């Protein structure tokens, strides 16, 4: 059925290259390059890369205008087809090329058509982006997390697919603890994963955000960030003892206050003022009631 669906497509070349738009387009051995109407190519819903800068697309558009599309995109045929009986194609690799071609107003795209399902398509899109290091750290973490959730994979399963360690996958997913605002600040200021891994060891979100601002404002390196975090964590660990010390000093101050109060009451009594003091010790507090008459006591 797959072959029947795509056999009506226009073949540009098989097992080699051909002149496409005046420029050579390469096809891997055993693959055919098809000319597909660009409007029949849909974006990949599992595309892990979310950020495509205008500068990046404009630069590629200029390159295509000058040299043509040197590398075809990879698509898969969605067997639902369209109203004319042909395939509707889903992009597997090459979204940046597709966007640049659309910006130039091209009507046809050189494509390699593969026979695969949505899961394998998602795997290819993720792996291709990771291998080319095109994803920022948060797009990468989002892609890994989404893939694991959709297909019920553990960190160990995902690590095998990406040829890395389970710990590496867990570190990637931990990046998603940052808020969207924090992520934007990280990307804008070009901080590294090493910066973020240090900050994420701080449990308090409020403290972490404050540290992130300091890292950005002071232009700290990853090593400087690690030292800053270590200093802050040491300060936090010392705070309970510091509070205890302050409480001891405060209790001494309270005792001094009572002594001063008693002396003041004695002075008033010697001056003939009938001052009454009632002191009541309760479970969590001491209540002191002082009664001072409005007029001095008359002597007899």
Secondary structure, 3 states (H helix, E strand, C coil): CHHHHHCCCEEEEECCEEEECCEEEECCCCCEEEEEEHHHEECCCCCCCCCCCHHHHHHHHHHHHHHCCCECEEEEEECCCCCCCCCEEEEEECHHHHHHHHHCCCCEEEEEEECCCHHHHHHHHHHHHHHCCCCCHHHHHHHHHHHHHHHCCCHHHHHHHHCCCHHHHHHHHHHHHCCHHHHHHHHHCCCCHHHHHHHCCCCCHHHHHHHHHHHHHHCCCHHHHHHHHHHHHHHHHHHHHHHHHHHHHHHHHHHHHHHHHHHHHHHHHHCCCCCEEEEEECCCCEEEEEECCCCCCCCC
